[in-house]
Amino acid sequence: MTSPTQLANEWRRRVNEAAASFESRWTTIALRRHDLDLAVRLHEQRELFHEACAIGDGRAIIEQGGAMVRGYEVCARALEEAQIPDDSYVLGQCPTTGFKVAVALNKHAVGRVRELHGQDVVMVSADEVATLMASSQAFMTVAAIKKKFPGAEVVERYAGEGS
């Protein structure tokens, strides 16, 4: 017989997989913009699932966990059918070298980015970007310029200029 804790862990894994599939493409903000009611229902379902896990009622864990998985599937299908663009990452490309970077909101986007944009895209988080910028004098110079001139852009780098 499976204990409530084992059931909760198994259903958390299943729900996390469903969430990762959704989050590889979209944020809940995109869902809210497209269909507020659906976003609210997903949020409410998440609360019901967490409550079932906390109480430890095996039947409720299975019921609410299954509903949570189906909820993510319904949300993904709704955004897919509406052709809502992915918003879980931002893609950038150097116009000179073609080097591509995706700044992702979460690690779930890796597969989607590589599927659409190739294996050579470097995935980073916003925290990693901040860390990299803070660790390089060249980046700190760019940061100082952007602080003084907020609209300034790095638009081109010539191959002969070094790194």
C-alpha positions in Angstrom: 0.0 0.0 0.0 1.3 3.4 -1.0 1.6 6.0 1.9 0.1 9.5 1.5 3.7 10.8 1.5 4.7 8.6 -1.4 1.5 9.5 -3.3 2.2 13.2 -2.7 5.8 12.9 -3.9 4.7 10.9 -7.0 2.0 13.4 -7.9 4.3 16.4 -7.2 6.7 14.8 -9.8 3.9 14.4 -12.3 2.6 18.0 -11.7 6.2 19.4 -12.0 6.6 17.6 -15.3 3.4 19.1 -16.6 4.4 22.5 -15.3 7.8 22.2 -16.9 6.2 21.5 -20.3 4.0 24.6 -20.0 6.8 26.8 -18.6 9.3 25.8 -21.3 7.2 28.1 -23.5 5.1 30.4 -21.5 4.7 32.3 -18.3 1.6 32.5 -16.2 1.5 36.2 -17.3 1.0 35.1 -20.9 -1.8 32.9 -19.7 -3.4 35.7 -17.7 -3.2 38.0 -20.7 -4.8 35.5 -23.0 -7.4 34.0 -20.7 -7.7 35.4 -17.2 -10.4 32.9 -16.2 -8.2 29.9 -17.2 -5.2 31.4 -15.3 -7.4 31.9 -12.2 -8.7 28.3 -12.4 -5.1 26.9 -12.8 -4.1 28.9 -9.7 -7.0 27.7 -7.7 -6.3 24.1 -8.8 -2.7 24.5 -7.6 -4.0 25.6 -4.2 -6.4 22.5 -4.1 -3.5 20.2 -5.0 -1.2 21.7 -2.3 -3.9 21.4 0.3 -4.5 17.8 -0.6 -0.8 17.1 -0.2 -0.6 18.9 3.1 -3.6 17.1 4.5 -2.3 13.7 3.3 -5.6 12.4 1.9 -4.6 9.8 -0.7 -7.8 10.0 -2.7 -7.6 13.8 -2.8 -4.0 13.8 -3.8 -4.7 11.6 -6.8 -7.8 13.6 -7.8 -6.3 17.0 -7.4 -2.9 16.0 -8.9 -4.7 14.6 -11.9 -6.7 17.8 -12.3 -3.5 19.8 -12.0 -1.8 17.9 -14.8 -4.9 18.2 -17.0 -5.0 21.9 -16.1 -1.5 22.5 -17.4 -2.4 20.6 -20.6 -5.5 22.6 -21.1 -3.6 25.9 -20.6 -0.8 24.8 -23.0 -3.3 23.8 -25.6 -5.2 27.1 -25.3 -2.0 29.2 -25.8 -0.9 26.9 -28.6 -4.2 27.2 -30.4 -4.2 30.9 -30.0 -0.7 31.0 -31.4 0.6 33.0 -28.4 4.3 33.4 -28.8 6.7 31.9 -26.3 7.5 34.3 -23.5 9.6 32.2 -21.1 12.9 33.4 -22.7 14.3 36.3 -24.8 16.7 35.5 -27.7 19.5 37.8 -28.6 22.0 37.5 -31.5 25.3 39.4 -32.2 24.9 41.0 -35.7 28.6 40.6 -36.4 29.3 37.1 -35.2 25.9 35.4 -35.1 26.5 34.3 -31.5 23.1 33.6 -29.9 22.1 33.9 -26.3 18.7 33.1 -24.7 18.0 34.7 -21.4 15.5 32.3 -19.8 13.2 32.8 -16.9 13.6 29.1 -15.9 15.6 26.1 -17.0 12.6 24.5 -18.5 13.0 26.6 -21.7 16.3 24.9 -22.7 14.7 22.2 -24.8 12.3 24.6 -26.5 15.0 27.1 -27.3 17.3 24.5 -28.8 14.4 23.0 -30.8 13.6 26.3 -32.4 17.0 28.0 -32.5 19.6 25.3 -32.6 22.1 23.6 -30.3 24.5 26.6 -30.3 22.3 28.9 -28.3 23.8 29.7 -24.9 21.2 29.7 -22.2 21.6 32.0 -19.2 19.4 33.4 -16.5 19.1 37.1 -15.6 21.2 36.4 -12.5 23.9 34.9 -14.6 23.9 37.9 -16.9 24.2 40.2 -13.8 27.1 38.1 -12.4 28.9 38.1 -15.8 28.5 41.9 -16.2 29.7 42.5 -12.7 32.8 40.4 -13.2 34.2 42.1 -16.3 35.6 45.6 -16.5 34.4 45.9 -20.1 30.9 45.1 -19.1 31.1 47.5 -16.2 32.1 50.2 -18.7 29.0 49.4 -20.7 26.9 49.4 -17.5 28.3 52.9 -16.5 27.4 54.2 -20.0 23.9 52.7 -19.8 23.4 54.2 -16.4 24.3 57.7 -17.7 22.4 57.2 -21.0 19.6 54.7 -20.3 18.6 54.5 -24.0 22.1 53.7 -25.2 22.5 50.4 -27.1 25.4 48.2 -28.1 24.7 47.8 -31.7 27.8 46.5 -33.4 31.2 45.0 -32.6 33.8 44.6 -35.3 35.6 41.3 -35.4 39.0 43.1 -35.3 38.2 44.9 -32.1 39.0 42.0 -29.8 36.7 40.7 -27.1 
